[in-house]
Amino acid sequence: MIVANEKALLASVINHPDAKNARMKVPIAAEQGWTDHVLRIIELDADGHSPRHQHDWPHINYIIEGEGIVHMNGEDHPVSAGGYAYIPAKVEHQFRNTAETPFRFICIVPSEGHV
């Protein structure tokens, strides 16, 4: 059992050549007992973005704070706090911050998707 606050976690920089101003926190993964999936919190600062990519697993995203764009299959979808997105396997996607304030979202992936 875990009861905690993500504010106590340190964010790691996302070291990918196509990511910018991006960090990740991992509140729950195999180390905490959830062996099938990983709960991540992605933080994009102003002008930040994740890499544009695709992979063999789906993932679920819930916007915690800020405003941004979810790019999927060539289309941009504006999102803000309270918004969510399901990204199927093999769909090209990217998250981008469109504001000067932080853009933060939860990302849940299967364990094999957490690299």
C-alpha positions in Angstrom: 0.0 0.0 0.0 1.3 3.5 -0.8 -0.1 6.8 0.2 2.1 9.7 -0.9 2.3 13.0 -2.7 4.1 13.4 -6.1 5.5 16.7 -5.0 8.0 14.7 -2.9 9.4 13.0 -6.0 12.3 14.2 -8.0 11.7 14.6 -11.8 14.2 13.1 -14.2 15.0 14.9 -17.4 13.8 13.1 -20.5 17.0 12.5 -22.3 15.9 12.1 -25.9 17.2 14.2 -28.8 13.7 15.1 -29.9 12.4 16.1 -26.5 12.7 19.6 -25.1 12.1 21.0 -21.6 10.6 17.7 -20.6 10.8 15.8 -17.3 9.2 12.7 -15.8 8.3 11.4 -12.3 7.4 7.8 -11.6 5.1 7.5 -8.6 4.1 3.8 -9.2 5.9 1.0 -11.0 7.1 -2.5 -10.3 9.2 -1.2 -7.4 5.9 -0.2 -5.7 4.1 -3.4 -6.6 2.4 -2.6 -9.9 4.1 -5.0 -12.2 1.9 -4.7 -15.3 1.9 -0.9 -15.7 3.7 2.3 -14.8 2.1 5.5 -13.7 4.2 8.5 -14.8 3.8 12.2 -14.5 5.2 14.1 -17.5 6.1 17.8 -17.0 6.7 20.1 -20.0 7.9 23.6 -19.4 7.2 26.5 -21.8 8.0 25.5 -25.4 8.5 21.9 -24.2 7.5 18.8 -26.0 7.9 15.0 -26.0 9.4 13.3 -29.0 7.1 12.6 -31.9 7.0 8.8 -31.9 5.0 5.6 -32.1 5.3 2.2 -30.4 3.7 -1.2 -30.0 1.7 -0.4 -26.8 -1.3 1.9 -26.0 -1.3 4.4 -23.3 -3.7 6.6 -21.3 -3.1 10.2 -20.5 -4.9 12.7 -18.1 -4.0 16.4 -18.1 -3.3 17.7 -14.6 -2.3 21.2 -15.3 -1.7 23.7 -18.2 -2.6 23.8 -21.9 -1.1 21.9 -24.8 -1.5 19.9 -27.9 -1.8 16.2 -28.4 -0.6 15.4 -31.9 -2.0 12.1 -33.2 -1.7 10.8 -36.8 -1.1 14.2 -38.3 -3.8 16.1 -36.3 -3.4 18.5 -33.4 -5.9 18.2 -30.6 -5.9 21.1 -28.0 -6.1 19.9 -24.4 -6.1 21.5 -20.9 -6.5 20.4 -17.3 -9.2 17.8 -17.0 -8.7 16.6 -20.5 -7.6 13.1 -21.4 -6.4 11.0 -24.4 -6.2 7.4 -25.2 -3.4 6.7 -27.7 -3.7 3.3 -29.4 -0.6 1.2 -30.2 1.3 2.2 -33.4 -0.3 5.7 -33.5 2.2 8.5 -34.1 1.9 11.0 -31.3 3.5 13.9 -29.4 2.6 16.2 -26.5 3.5 19.9 -26.7 3.1 22.8 -24.2 1.4 25.8 -25.8 1.5 28.1 -22.8 4.1 29.9 -20.7 3.0 27.9 -17.6 3.9 24.2 -17.0 1.9 21.5 -18.9 1.6 18.4 -16.7 -0.1 15.1 -17.4 -0.4 11.5 -16.1 0.8 8.9 -18.5 0.0 5.2 -17.8 1.8 2.6 -20.0 2.3 -1.1 -19.8 5.6 -2.0 -18.1 7.3 -2.8 -21.4 6.5 0.8 -22.5 8.5 2.4 -19.6 12.0 2.9 -20.9 
